């Protein structure tokens, strides 16, 4: 049993480290940036996701921004974005000149629904940002895909948390016009920093490659620039780390699902909290395991403090505040609390348990048991006060 349980941790085995060190030697004697290792990483990641193309980038934020540029977002165009997401999802719209239309999430999935998209759509709507928060996919994902196609809307998948998630056998990142993944240090697979854009569109692929290189014309060796953009290039060492991580991804996803199953089963009979459901047709990569407090007498903050002090277990939650309540958007759109009441309410009650490669099934059982004990402690203190 470790001294302390962390919510997320990167993992590289001794064999991985030895392989990485060998390949770094190759990099240092060759091309340092956006070279053969990046190309190999792109090809293998596209194969994993099930798309024809992938473009490795310096961050997922760059992937999101470039994706929207590639689908032709223009000044004043509206894009539907869930309130429960990271700032980069909204900013990719804002920095491309679009208007963010904030939408409610389904509290049972933490994702957008088709009904919510229909409710928010106007004659200015150009597309949807479908976010797979924590790796959870909306049961409406394929219906949303069809609706967007029928209504001439682009669909960008923010799959930053969903490396390997799938619905009816179709992987996240292969459903929309483009998928965007993060390789930040806390993610399911990591390169420290980094991102990937996946697509089946040759036009998006070629434009994304150009934008990675500051908008250069990729069809000539001359220094000619055809689009206004910035550098989003990737060091070769980043791709080396990515290849190492991708090699293990399927086994890591299996481990995450085993841990999640233990958490889910432990919470089935609790009247104080519940885990999000796991539909049979959806495979969850479980970047985060999401639990929701049902008893209003239980303080999330008190639960976190009790778990850390008494059981050496860390929990956390994201995002706080919600996207639409970030100061930049409050000021920009004049938004106040209550704009998305469903999203705001559930975001105050959810939390994430430890979920990473370093956990064993015994660890998961200990964590689940401890959470239920800590809930009782917090509840008893509240009742006595």
N, C-alpha and C positions, 0 to 999 in steps of 0.2 A: 504494500500500500504506500503510495507516495506521501510526502510530507504535506502536500497541498494539491488540490485539484483545480486546474485552470480551465476556463471555458474553451479556449482554443490554443493550440500550440503547433508550430511547424515540426515536421519530422523528416529526418534524413538518417538512414541506417549507416553503419560503418562501411558497408559495401558501397552504398550510394556515394558516400563522401569520397571513397577511394576512386570510384569511377569518375566523379565530377572533377577531382583533382587532376586525373589523367587528361580529361578533355580540356580543362582550363589550360594545360600546357600546350595543347594543340592550338587553342585560340590565341595564346600569346605569341605563337610563332606564325600566325596567319592573319586573317581579317578579324578585327575587333568588334565591328558593328554591322548588324543586319547582313549576315553572310550565310554560309552553308548550314550552320546549326539552326539558325532562324528558319530557313526554308524547310529543313527536315521537321522541325517542331510544328510548323504550320501544316505540313502535309499529314503528319500523324494525328494532330488534333482534329483536323477536318475529317479524317477517317473515323476517329472516335465519335464525333458528333453526328456524322452522317451527312455532311455537306460537301459540295464540290470544291469549295474554297475556304481558306482562312488567312487572315492577315494579322501577324503578331505586332503588337503596339506597346508603347511604354507604360500605359495605364488603361484600365477599363474606362475611365473618364474620357480618354482620347477615343476609344472605340465607340462610345455612345455619341460623342460629338461628331465624329467622322461618319457614323452610320446615318445620322440625321442630315448631314451635308449631302451624302450620297443619294438620299431619297428625295432631295430637292426642297427641303423645308425653307420657307421664305418668310420675310418680315411680316408679322401679324398672323401667320398661320397658327391655328389652335392644335394643341396636342394633349390628349387625355393621359394623365399621369396619376397613379395612386398616391394618396397622402402618406402612406407608410412605405417610405423608401429613402435612400441616401440622397444627399444634396446633389450628387453628380447627375442623377437621373433628371432632375428638374433643370439643373444648370446647362445640361446638354441642349435642351430646348431653348432656354433663355439666351445662351451664347450664340445660337444660330439665328436669333431674331424672332423666334416663335413665342407664342403665349401659352403658358402652362394652364391647363384646365384640371384642377385638382378633383380627384374622384375618391369615393369611399371604397374601402376594402370589405370583403366578406369576413366577418370575425371568425368564421369556421375554417378559413383557408389563408387569411392574411393576403389575399390576392384580389384582383379585379374580377368582376362578373360581367357577363354579356349584358345583362339588364342595366347595370350601372353605366356601361359604355353607351348604350342606347339613350339613356337618360341625359348624359352629358354632351352628346353629339349635337353640333349645330352646323349650319351651312359653311362655317369657317373651319370646321374640323378637318385636318389633313391626315391624322394618324393617331396611333395608340402606342404607349410605352407599357408593355406587359412585363411586370416585375415578378420574379419568382422568389419572394422573400424567404430566406432561410433554406432555400431549395424546394420549398413547397410550390407545386404548380396548381393553377386554377383548374377545377374540373371543366370549366368552360373554355379552356385553351383552344381546342380545335374548332369549337363553335365561333370563338372570337376570330380565329384565322379566317374562317369562311365568311363571316360578316364583313371583315375588313376587305376581303377580296371583292365581295359583291358590291361594296359601297365605295370602291376606289380609294380606300384608306391604306396608308402604309402601316406595317406592324413591326416594331422593333422589340426584340426580347432582351430585357435586362436580366441576363442569366449569370450575373456576378456571383451568385450563391449556388448555382445549379449545375455544376460540372457533373453530368451523368444522370440528372433527373430526366424522366420521360413520362409520356402519357400515350397509352395505346401503342407502345413500342417506338414512338417518335421522340427523339431526344430534344431537350431544351437546346436552343441555338440553331435548330434545323426547321423551325416552324414559321418564323416570320421572314420579312425581307432580309433582316440581318439579326444575328445574335451577338451579345457582348458579354465577355467573361472577364473576371478579375483574378489575378494571381498575387494579390496582396498577401502579406505574411500570415494572416489569420485564416486564409481561405482553404478550401478542401485540398487544392494543390497550389503550391506557391513558388514564385520566383523572387520573392521579396517585394518587388514592384513589377507591374506588367499587366498586359491585357491581350485579349484576342477578339477579333471580329470574324464571325463565320457567316457564310452566305452561299446561296445557290445561283446568285446573279453574277454573271461575268462582268456586267457593267459596274455593279457595286464593287466587286473585287478589284477591278483595274483602277477605279477612281480612289478606292481606299489605299491602294498601294501608292498612288500618286500623292495623296494627301499626307501619307506617312513621311514622304520625302519633300515636304514643304510645297506640294502642288506641282512637282516636276513632271515633265512629259516623259513617261517611262518607255516610250517607243523609240527614243533617240538617245545617243550618248552625249549629245550637246546639252549644255546647261540652259534648258528652256523650261519656263514655268507657265503652266496653263491655268492653275487655280490659286486663289489666295489662301494660304494656310501656314501652319507652323510645323516644325520638326516633331515627329512622334516616333523616332527611330529606336531600335532596341539593341542593346549590347549582346554580343554572341554568348557571353556567359549567362545571361538571362535565359536564353534558349537551352543551354546545357542543363540548367537547373530544371527547366520545364520538362525536358525529355526524361530526366530522371524521375520526376514526380508522376508524369503521365504513365510511365511503365507500371506503376503500382496502383493506379487509380481504381481499377475494378475491384481489387482486393480491399482497398480502403473503403470503398462504398459499401461493400458487403459487411465490413466491420461496423460502420456507422449505422447501418440498418439493424444489426443485432443489438447494439446499444440502445437505439431508439425503441426497439420492440420491448426491451426490458423496462424502460421508462414508461412506455405506454401501458403495459400490463399492470405495472405497480399503481398507476393512477386511476385505473378503471373504476374502482369502487369508492374513490374519494368523493366526498360531498363538498370539498373545499377548493379543489382545483381539477383541471382536466388537461389532457394533451390534445393537440389538434388531431382530427381524424386522418386516416391514411387510406384513401380509396384504393380498391383492388387494381384498378387500371392505371394507377399512377405510381411510378417508382421515384422515391424521394432520395436525393443525394444527401440530405440532412447536413447542410452546412451548420444550421442551428436546429436544436430540438426546441420546439415552442410549447410551453405550458401556460395556462391561463388561470389566474386566481378567480374563483367564483364567489368566495365568501368575502363580503365587503368589510368584515371585521379584521381581515388579515392584511397588514401593511406589507407591500412588496419590499420596501426598504428594511423593515424589521426582519423579514424573512432572510434577506441577503446578509444582514449583519449577524443573525443567529447561525446561519449555515457556515459563514466564514469563521466566526469565533469558536463555535462548539464542534464543528465537523471538518474544518479546513477545506470547505467546498466553496468555490466562487461561482456566482451566477451573475448574469448581466441582462441588459435589454437594449433594444434599439427600435426606433430612433427617438431621441428626445432633444428638442421638441419634434413634432411631426414636420414633414416637408413644408406644408402650407403655413406653418407657424414659425418657421425660421425668420429671423429679423429681416433678411433680404427680401423675402416674399411678403411679409407683413407690410413692409414699406412700399414695395412695388405695386401690390394689389389692394392694399387697405384691408387685409384679412384679419379677423379676430378669432378667438376661441369660439367654438360652436359651429364653425364653417363646415366641418366634417364630423358630426357628433358621434357616429358609430365608430369611426376610426380612432378618434381621440379617446373614447371610453375604453376600447379594448387595448389600446397602446399603454394605458396606465396600469393594466392588470397582467400583462404577459411577462414572461422571463425565459431565459435560455440556460439550460444545464450544460455542464461540460460535454464536449463532443469533439474528439480528436483521436488520432491514431494511437496515441499512448495509452488509451483506456482499454482495460480488459472487461470481460463480461462480469467478473466479480466486482470490479470497480463500479460498474453501472448499477449492480444490485445494491451495493453499499450507498451509492449516491441517491438512488430512488428511495431507499428505506430512510435515509437521513432527512430527505426533503419532507417526507410524511411526518417524521418525528418533529422536525423544526416547525412545521405548520401547526402541530398540536401545541407546541411550546408558545408560539406567538399568539395563538388563539386563546390559550389559557391566561396569558399575561393580560391580553385585551379584556377578557371577561372579568378579571379581578380588579381592573383599574376603573 
